[in-house]
Amino acid sequence: MKLTILSVLALPLVACGATATTSDAGDSAAAAAQSTASVTAYCNARADYTVRCGASTNPCEAERSKACIATYSAYRDEYLDGLVTCGLPTSCNDLPSSIESTRCVAGERDKVTPTATMQKLAGDLCAVCPLPGGGDCLKNFFFHGYAEGGSTSVSGTGSVFDAYSEALVAKIRDACLPTADSPSCRPTLYKCVEVQRNALMPSAVVQTCAATPTF
């Protein structure tokens, strides 16, 4: 049985160039408060699923499971809790479809109240790299959603960031913000985000998942 887990992990390892800024003093305290309970519960759920249904035949998923705690510690508790609630079926025969699971996880993530670190990232990013066409960058920045009855994402421009831990969000803000608006400011940002995230993960996971992405 193939293990299907919805996440934002499967992104290629690429280089980036960015100018660091000064982090708020509260960032380290917020990062220290990041709980280990959710990542442990998620990894236990993955392990239980593997026992019931068999190991994933996908090399990327298999490598993630081998180093689960180290891989998923870069993610926010609420995101991991959502994966347990929505992305892991109770039996091998009722695996939910990707869109059903994605919509469920999106709903769980929308319960997250943006922290000061997240709000700072949103404000700084929108100030330097506004939306093309002059749209409201901050409006629904962290919102996750889909067009009614369909699979078209209508998520906010920063919806990927609330999956990450406080420590990673702070690092992204410090290392990845563009220095000026340009057509490439957002692609450059996201490339740097991949590097910062992958730097927190086991090299075997990064290398294997870059070669065999699951999503």
Backbone bond lengths (Angstrom), bond angles and torsions (degrees), N, CA, C in turn:
res aa  C-N    CA-C-N  psi(-1)  N-CA   C-N-CA  omega(-1)  CA-C   N-CA-C  phi
1 M - - - 1.474 - - 1.519 108.96 -
2 K 1.286 117.00 129.33 1.461 121.06 -179.82 1.519 110.25 -81.69
3 L 1.296 117.17 128.05 1.448 122.73 177.55 1.513 109.38 -79.78
4 T 1.331 116.97 119.38 1.458 121.65 179.24 1.511 108.82 -111.01
5 I 1.311 117.15 111.81 1.452 122.54 -179.55 1.525 108.30 -122.04
6 L 1.326 116.03 129.26 1.450 119.83 -179.50 1.518 109.68 -86.61
7 S 1.295 117.29 127.44 1.457 120.87 178.48 1.503 110.44 -158.69
8 V 1.329 115.19 -178.81 1.459 120.69 177.24 1.510 109.44 -115.06
9 L 1.317 115.57 34.85 1.458 120.51 -177.03 1.514 113.52 -86.00
10 A 1.310 118.80 -34.17 1.463 120.66 -165.68 1.516 111.93 -82.45
11 L 1.323 115.42 75.24 1.450 121.66 177.69 1.521 108.29 -126.53
12 P 1.323 118.51 143.23 1.460 120.22 -175.61 1.518 112.99 -69.81
13 L 1.316 115.91 153.69 1.453 121.61 176.48 1.518 108.66 -82.54
14 V 1.340 116.66 119.44 1.451 120.98 -177.24 1.510 109.36 -138.49
15 A 1.300 115.74 164.42 1.458 120.89 -178.89 1.516 110.64 -86.97
16 C 1.321 116.61 158.50 1.453 120.53 176.25 1.508 109.18 -149.10
17 G 1.318 114.58 160.05 1.445 120.26 173.61 1.505 108.71 -131.10
18 A 1.317 117.69 128.85 1.448 120.09 -177.51 1.511 109.17 -153.75
19 T 1.325 114.92 162.08 1.458 121.16 -179.66 1.506 109.54 -104.01
20 A 1.315 118.05 127.38 1.452 122.21 -178.37 1.512 110.76 -75.69
21 T 1.358 114.90 149.31 1.457 121.61 173.33 1.509 107.87 -119.47
22 T 1.322 117.89 177.49 1.452 122.01 -178.69 1.515 110.25 -87.81
23 S 1.313 117.66 127.96 1.461 122.47 -179.58 1.514 110.74 -78.67
24 D 1.339 116.25 150.00 1.452 120.78 175.17 1.512 110.59 -66.78
25 A 1.323 116.57 150.91 1.460 120.62 -178.60 1.510 112.11 -63.77
26 G 1.340 116.01 -26.69 1.460 118.82 -177.19 1.505 114.36 -77.31
27 D 1.328 117.85 -10.37 1.456 119.85 -175.32 1.520 112.36 -62.13
28 S 1.342 116.87 -43.66 1.455 119.22 -176.52 1.522 111.20 -65.63
29 A 1.341 116.48 -37.27 1.463 119.54 179.00 1.525 110.43 -66.85
30 A 1.337 116.78 -40.64 1.465 120.03 179.52 1.518 110.39 -66.06
31 A 1.327 115.67 -39.47 1.466 119.23 179.70 1.521 110.61 -65.74
32 A 1.340 116.49 -38.22 1.459 120.32 -179.45 1.522 111.55 -65.03
33 A 1.345 115.73 -26.75 1.457 120.29 -178.38 1.525 112.75 -80.30
34 Q 1.326 116.40 -7.36 1.462 119.94 179.93 1.527 109.39 -57.77
35 S 1.308 115.80 124.69 1.459 121.12 -174.93 1.516 111.97 -78.28
36 T 1.339 115.54 149.42 1.463 120.16 172.58 1.522 111.61 -96.25
37 A 1.331 116.46 -7.20 1.464 119.66 -175.80 1.523 111.57 -64.38
38 S 1.325 117.38 -42.13 1.463 120.30 -175.26 1.518 111.94 -69.49
39 V 1.339 116.90 -41.57 1.462 118.84 179.75 1.529 110.20 -67.79
40 T 1.317 117.04 -35.46 1.469 120.17 176.80 1.522 110.58 -65.49
41 A 1.337 116.49 -43.69 1.463 120.16 179.25 1.522 111.12 -63.57
42 Y 1.322 116.11 -40.18 1.463 119.11 179.67 1.524 111.24 -65.93
43 C 1.315 116.56 -44.89 1.464 119.73 -179.59 1.525 111.10 -66.86
44 N 1.323 117.38 -35.11 1.461 119.84 174.98 1.520 110.79 -64.21
45 A 1.333 116.13 -39.16 1.463 120.36 179.04 1.525 110.91 -65.46
46 R 1.329 116.33 -40.18 1.469 119.94 175.89 1.531 110.65 -61.82
47 A 1.324 115.41 -43.62 1.464 119.79 -179.49 1.525 111.27 -64.27
48 D 1.332 116.29 -41.56 1.465 120.20 178.65 1.528 110.85 -62.70
49 Y 1.322 115.39 -41.63 1.465 119.24 179.25 1.528 110.60 -62.81
50 T 1.323 115.91 -41.05 1.462 119.99 -179.98 1.526 111.02 -63.38
51 V 1.336 117.17 -40.19 1.457 121.05 178.00 1.529 110.32 -62.16
52 R 1.328 116.37 -42.84 1.462 120.29 -177.29 1.526 112.78 -74.17
53 C 1.329 116.13 -38.22 1.463 119.65 -166.72 1.521 114.34 -116.11
54 G 1.328 117.57 -7.28 1.454 119.99 -178.22 1.516 112.09 96.02
55 A 1.319 115.31 155.66 1.458 120.69 -178.17 1.519 110.97 -68.62
56 S 1.324 115.62 150.01 1.458 120.63 177.62 1.521 110.11 -65.34
57 T 1.315 115.01 142.42 1.457 119.62 175.71 1.524 111.47 -85.73
58 N 1.329 117.06 -5.49 1.457 120.71 178.69 1.526 109.50 -85.73
59 P 1.331 119.19 123.72 1.469 121.02 -177.07 1.524 113.41 -58.31
60 C 1.341 116.51 -36.04 1.465 119.75 -179.46 1.523 110.62 -64.34
61 E 1.331 117.02 -48.95 1.463 120.46 179.44 1.527 111.18 -63.54
62 A 1.311 116.73 -38.96 1.453 119.84 179.40 1.526 111.13 -63.33
63 E 1.323 117.19 -41.15 1.464 121.24 -179.99 1.517 110.82 -67.83
64 R 1.330 116.73 -38.89 1.465 120.04 176.77 1.519 111.28 -61.34
65 S 1.318 116.36 -41.62 1.458 119.90 -179.59 1.528 111.31 -65.78
66 K 1.317 117.63 -36.02 1.469 121.33 179.43 1.517 111.52 -64.04
67 A 1.333 117.17 -33.96 1.467 122.04 -178.60 1.524 109.47 -123.80
68 C 1.320 115.57 49.24 1.465 120.16 -169.39 1.526 113.41 -62.37
69 I 1.325 117.49 -49.68 1.472 119.80 -177.06 1.525 110.55 -60.61
70 A 1.323 116.61 -46.86 1.465 120.40 -178.84 1.525 111.74 -65.32
71 T 1.324 116.81 -33.57 1.459 120.75 -178.47 1.515 111.83 -73.14
72 Y 1.311 117.18 -45.33 1.466 120.77 -171.26 1.523 114.35 -95.47
73 S 1.317 117.92 1.33 1.465 119.64 176.43 1.527 112.38 -68.94
74 A 1.321 117.11 -13.80 1.469 120.81 177.69 1.523 112.20 -80.79
75 Y 1.329 116.53 2.24 1.462 120.34 -174.09 1.520 111.99 -112.53
76 R 1.321 115.56 153.94 1.453 123.29 -176.60 1.527 111.14 -74.70
77 D 1.321 115.27 146.78 1.460 121.11 -178.09 1.527 112.20 -53.05
78 E 1.324 116.68 -46.88 1.465 119.96 -174.67 1.532 111.58 -64.26
79 Y 1.325 116.38 -33.02 1.458 120.18 177.62 1.526 110.31 -67.68
80 L 1.323 116.24 -46.07 1.463 120.51 179.09 1.527 111.29 -64.85
81 D 1.331 116.56 -39.06 1.462 120.14 176.34 1.521 110.40 -61.64
82 G 1.334 116.61 -38.72 1.458 120.62 178.01 1.512 112.05 -64.97
83 L 1.341 116.69 -37.16 1.465 119.88 178.16 1.527 110.91 -65.01
84 V 1.329 116.39 -38.81 1.459 119.89 178.06 1.531 109.79 -66.04
85 T 1.331 116.13 -43.17 1.463 120.82 -177.39 1.532 111.85 -68.53
86 C 1.326 116.35 -39.65 1.464 120.10 -168.23 1.520 115.21 -112.56
87 G 1.314 118.18 -25.20 1.451 119.52 -168.82 1.507 115.87 -104.12
88 L 1.342 116.95 -5.84 1.462 120.52 -179.24 1.524 109.23 -119.46
89 P 1.320 118.65 109.92 1.468 120.96 -177.83 1.519 111.72 -70.54
90 T 1.318 115.75 162.10 1.458 120.43 -179.24 1.524 112.21 -81.93
91 S 1.325 117.21 -17.95 1.459 120.14 175.66 1.520 109.02 -143.62
92 C 1.324 116.57 166.50 1.466 120.35 -176.04 1.520 112.29 -72.14
93 N 1.322 117.30 -14.26 1.456 120.15 -173.87 1.523 113.83 -99.27
94 D 1.328 117.57 -3.38 1.461 118.12 -177.60 1.526 111.42 -120.82
95 L 1.337 115.44 36.76 1.456 119.78 179.00 1.521 109.23 -59.47
96 P 1.351 119.11 121.05 1.456 119.85 -177.66 1.518 111.34 -70.61
97 S 1.309 115.99 155.18 1.454 119.57 177.22 1.517 109.51 -67.33
98 S 1.318 116.16 159.32 1.457 120.50 -178.13 1.521 111.62 -58.00
99 I 1.321 117.77 -44.82 1.462 119.83 -176.64 1.520 110.97 -67.71
100 E 1.335 118.08 -38.19 1.460 120.27 177.63 1.525 110.68 -62.16
101 S 1.323 116.17 -45.50 1.457 120.44 179.89 1.519 111.19 -66.35
102 T 1.333 116.11 -42.42 1.460 120.19 -179.27 1.522 111.10 -61.93
103 R 1.313 116.99 -43.37 1.463 120.60 179.68 1.533 110.51 -65.37
104 C 1.324 116.45 -38.38 1.457 120.23 179.21 1.522 111.20 -65.46
105 V 1.338 116.79 -46.78 1.461 120.75 178.81 1.534 109.98 -62.54
106 A 1.334 117.15 -39.04 1.466 120.68 177.82 1.522 110.71 -59.15
107 G 1.324 117.09 -41.20 1.459 120.22 178.22 1.513 112.50 -64.14
108 E 1.325 116.65 -39.04 1.459 120.13 177.72 1.524 110.96 -66.10
109 R 1.318 116.76 -40.37 1.462 120.17 -179.14 1.526 111.86 -68.44
110 D 1.334 116.91 -28.75 1.459 119.86 178.48 1.528 112.44 -69.67
111 K 1.330 116.44 -11.47 1.465 120.10 176.67 1.527 111.63 -79.44
112 V 1.344 116.40 -11.50 1.467 120.77 -178.40 1.524 110.06 -73.53
113 T 1.326 117.06 128.29 1.463 121.69 172.15 1.514 107.82 -85.55
114 P 1.346 118.68 119.47 1.467 120.01 -178.14 1.525 111.57 -55.38
115 T 1.314 116.32 130.62 1.453 121.61 177.95 1.524 110.41 -78.06
116 A 1.324 116.08 172.52 1.469 119.74 177.56 1.525 110.48 -60.40
117 T 1.319 117.08 -37.60 1.462 120.69 179.22 1.524 111.00 -64.36
118 M 1.338 117.25 -43.56 1.454 121.73 178.13 1.535 111.08 -64.44
119 Q 1.330 116.64 -42.96 1.460 120.38 -179.40 1.528 111.39 -65.69
120 K 1.327 116.01 -36.58 1.460 120.55 177.76 1.525 110.57 -64.46
121 L 1.332 116.80 -42.57 1.460 120.66 177.31 1.525 110.41 -61.32
122 A 1.318 117.16 -44.89 1.462 120.98 -179.44 1.520 110.94 -61.24
123 G 1.327 116.72 -47.33 1.459 120.00 -179.01 1.511 112.75 -63.71
124 D 1.322 116.61 -43.99 1.467 120.50 -179.12 1.522 111.20 -66.10
125 L 1.338 116.41 -41.92 1.460 119.54 -179.29 1.525 111.41 -65.39
126 C 1.321 116.36 -45.75 1.461 119.46 -178.21 1.531 111.91 -66.92
127 A 1.338 116.75 -29.53 1.460 119.85 178.78 1.524 111.40 -69.63
128 V 1.326 116.73 -36.13 1.469 121.01 -176.28 1.522 111.94 -91.31
129 C 1.318 116.28 -35.88 1.464 120.92 -171.65 1.527 109.67 -131.38
130 P 1.332 118.03 74.18 1.469 120.62 -178.53 1.521 111.98 -66.31
131 L 1.311 114.69 166.23 1.460 119.21 179.68 1.524 111.32 -68.01
132 P 1.331 118.18 143.40 1.464 120.69 173.83 1.526 110.09 -59.27
133 G 1.303 116.42 138.79 1.455 120.62 179.25 1.509 114.28 83.31
134 G 1.344 116.69 2.33 1.463 119.62 174.48 1.509 115.16 80.34
135 G 1.326 119.57 21.75 1.458 121.37 177.91 1.517 111.97 -67.30
136 D 1.337 116.00 167.28 1.461 121.68 -178.80 1.525 108.63 -80.13
137 C 1.313 116.17 101.15 1.463 121.61 -174.60 1.522 112.33 -64.56
138 L 1.319 117.53 -39.89 1.457 120.79 -174.63 1.527 113.36 -80.54
139 K 1.337 117.47 -21.46 1.456 120.21 -178.06 1.524 109.66 -65.03
140 N 1.310 115.82 125.12 1.473 121.51 179.30 1.523 112.34 54.38
141 F 1.329 117.22 34.74 1.462 121.68 -174.77 1.519 111.62 -55.12
142 F 1.342 117.18 -42.28 1.458 121.19 -176.01 1.530 113.09 -100.96
143 F 1.327 117.53 9.54 1.462 120.65 -176.23 1.528 111.83 -71.14
144 H 1.332 115.30 142.71 1.470 121.89 175.11 1.515 108.44 -119.50
145 G 1.305 117.44 130.58 1.453 118.06 179.39 1.507 113.08 -171.15
146 Y 1.314 113.64 169.29 1.461 121.39 179.93 1.513 108.81 -135.53
147 A 1.334 116.42 148.72 1.453 120.76 176.18 1.524 108.79 -57.10
148 E 1.325 116.09 139.78 1.460 120.82 -174.41 1.531 111.33 -55.51
149 G 1.311 115.00 127.03 1.448 120.81 176.99 1.520 114.87 75.69
150 G 1.330 117.75 8.12 1.451 119.26 -176.95 1.502 112.77 -136.70
151 S 1.315 115.75 -171.38 1.460 121.28 -177.63 1.530 111.66 -114.14
152 T 1.329 117.51 9.85 1.464 120.92 -179.88 1.525 110.08 -78.59
153 S 1.334 116.82 121.82 1.458 120.90 -178.73 1.524 111.03 -72.66
154 V 1.320 115.81 135.20 1.465 121.74 172.35 1.525 108.43 -122.39
155 S 1.315 115.99 31.09 1.457 121.51 -176.70 1.518 111.39 -70.26
156 G 1.338 115.02 158.83 1.454 120.84 179.29 1.513 111.96 -70.63
157 T 1.328 115.12 165.98 1.468 120.47 -173.41 1.522 113.25 -68.28
158 G 1.333 117.78 -18.60 1.460 120.15 179.74 1.516 112.83 -114.21
159 S 1.330 116.91 21.93 1.462 119.92 -172.24 1.523 113.29 -64.10
160 V 1.335 118.12 -23.03 1.461 119.44 179.93 1.528 111.69 -70.31
161 F 1.329 117.87 -28.72 1.463 120.33 -169.35 1.522 113.47 -72.42
162 D 1.332 118.85 -26.71 1.460 117.64 -176.66 1.526 112.92 -78.43
163 A 1.328 116.99 1.48 1.463 119.27 171.52 1.523 111.11 -82.07
164 Y 1.320 117.06 -17.15 1.466 121.04 -171.86 1.519 112.39 -92.74
165 S 1.327 115.16 154.22 1.453 121.76 178.33 1.530 110.64 -65.60
166 E 1.326 115.27 161.80 1.461 119.88 178.05 1.524 111.54 -57.40
167 A 1.323 116.02 -40.39 1.460 119.38 -178.99 1.521 111.17 -63.22
168 L 1.329 117.20 -41.05 1.456 119.89 -179.40 1.516 111.41 -71.91
169 V 1.322 118.14 -38.93 1.472 120.77 177.08 1.524 110.46 -60.32
170 A 1.345 116.43 -43.15 1.457 120.09 178.39 1.525 111.34 -63.61
171 K 1.326 116.34 -39.90 1.462 120.47 179.01 1.520 111.07 -65.14
172 I 1.319 116.63 -41.12 1.466 121.01 177.44 1.524 110.21 -60.76
173 R 1.310 116.54 -44.08 1.466 119.83 179.93 1.521 111.31 -63.22
174 D 1.315 116.19 -38.76 1.460 119.96 -177.86 1.531 112.69 -74.33
175 A 1.323 116.61 -37.53 1.465 119.80 -169.24 1.520 115.18 -103.86
176 C 1.324 117.71 -19.73 1.465 118.50 -165.08 1.526 115.99 -116.73
177 L 1.319 118.94 -8.93 1.459 118.60 -176.66 1.527 110.99 -63.82
178 P 1.339 117.76 132.25 1.467 119.84 175.65 1.524 110.28 -62.06
179 T 1.305 115.43 154.20 1.463 119.91 179.91 1.525 112.05 -90.33
180 A 1.315 117.88 -16.24 1.466 121.44 -179.32 1.518 109.25 -157.82
181 D 1.328 115.87 154.80 1.454 121.04 177.82 1.525 110.17 -71.11
182 S 1.318 116.10 137.62 1.452 122.19 176.04 1.520 107.69 -164.16
183 P 1.337 118.85 165.26 1.461 119.54 177.95 1.521 113.45 -59.79
184 S 1.318 116.98 -21.86 1.467 120.16 -177.38 1.524 113.28 -101.32
185 C 1.342 117.85 6.82 1.467 117.90 -172.82 1.527 112.16 -65.07
186 R 1.312 118.39 -38.54 1.458 119.03 179.23 1.528 112.74 -75.45
187 P 1.336 120.25 -45.64 1.466 118.31 174.18 1.524 113.01 -55.67
188 T 1.333 116.99 -39.48 1.459 120.63 177.92 1.520 110.88 -63.52
189 L 1.330 116.14 -42.15 1.460 120.89 177.83 1.528 110.78 -59.33
190 Y 1.333 117.37 -49.63 1.451 120.36 -175.25 1.529 112.10 -66.40
191 K 1.311 116.99 -32.51 1.460 119.48 175.46 1.528 110.23 -64.21
192 C 1.318 116.01 -42.38 1.462 120.07 178.86 1.534 110.74 -66.41
193 V 1.332 116.70 -37.48 1.465 120.88 177.42 1.523 109.98 -58.35
194 E 1.319 117.49 -42.92 1.460 121.19 178.60 1.524 111.17 -58.70
195 V 1.327 115.55 -43.34 1.458 119.82 -179.31 1.535 110.70 -64.12
196 Q 1.335 117.10 -45.55 1.462 120.49 -178.45 1.528 110.69 -64.36
197 R 1.316 117.17 -40.82 1.456 120.53 178.49 1.527 111.10 -66.93
198 N 1.309 116.71 -46.93 1.458 120.20 -177.67 1.520 112.46 -65.07
199 A 1.338 116.81 -26.97 1.461 120.63 179.24 1.532 111.59 -65.54
200 L 1.330 116.87 -20.63 1.459 121.01 -179.55 1.525 112.63 -92.24
201 M 1.320 117.05 -1.35 1.457 121.27 -174.28 1.520 111.68 -112.28
202 P 1.311 117.12 158.16 1.463 120.23 177.23 1.522 110.73 -58.90
203 S 1.322 117.15 138.77 1.462 121.04 -176.87 1.522 111.49 -61.45
204 A 1.331 117.35 -32.85 1.466 120.05 -179.98 1.525 111.26 -64.61
205 V 1.334 116.70 -36.17 1.463 120.69 177.82 1.521 110.25 -67.49
206 V 1.325 116.19 -47.10 1.463 120.78 -178.94 1.527 110.78 -59.65
207 Q 1.316 115.94 -48.07 1.466 120.10 -177.16 1.524 112.18 -66.89
208 T 1.317 116.51 -43.47 1.468 119.43 -178.66 1.515 111.55 -67.45
209 C 1.328 117.60 -42.17 1.462 120.88 -176.71 1.532 111.12 -74.11
210 A 1.320 117.96 -26.36 1.456 119.58 174.60 1.525 110.67 -68.23
211 A 1.319 116.18 -32.18 1.464 121.32 -179.42 1.519 112.72 -84.39
212 T 1.348 117.06 -29.28 1.463 121.04 -177.54 1.513 110.43 -136.17
213 P 1.335 118.43 67.88 1.469 120.39 -179.23 1.523 111.12 -62.92
214 T 1.329 115.26 151.11 1.455 120.17 -177.79 1.516 112.60 -102.88
215 F 1.332 118.17 -14.31 1.461 118.96 -173.82 1.515 109.97 -123.69
